[in-house]
Amino acid sequence: MSIFQNVTISGEKGNYEVKGEAKIETDAFQYSVEDGENFIDSGNVSFDKKEGDWGDFQIEINIPKDMLPVFGVLSLTLYEMKEDGEMVNEEGFTLDKLNEEEGM
């Protein structure tokens, strides 16, 4: 069972807005952005959790142009981090496909 639902992603070329709902025991989770080979961005997401229910979240991701790959897919991973540093409840999404038609 996923702890994330109704996730929508808008934006392009390094500027993205991610919205959705999360159902976790704490009031924060983490995200990371990668291009398949390189780690690009990460952060913690705090949100208004409703007791025992789904809470809404919103993430603004702004990646400088010099950190964007010329071609490829930017992937977003949402997850929880346990106290021992283990990533759990990971869920992946496509953030953007950069210059895909030009690369073929």
C-alpha positions, 0 to 999 in steps of 0.5 A: 500500500502506497503512502502517497496518493493523488500526486500531480507534477507540473512545470518544466525545464528545472522548475516544478511543483509537486502536489499530493497527499501523504499518509505517514506517522510523522509530519515529514518525509523526504524527496530526491531528484536524479537524472539516472546517473547523477543525484541532483536535489533532495529535501525534507517535506513538512506538511499538515497531517490530519490525525490518522488520515491523508494530509496535503503536501506541496513541493517546489523544486527549482533546479539551476539550468547548469545542473539539468542534463541535456537529454534524459529523464529527471526522476523524483522519489518520495520516501520516508527515512527511518531513524537508522537512515534506511529509506522506506515506502519509496515511490518514484515518479517522472519529473521531466523528459528533457529534449527527448525528441531531439535525442532520438 
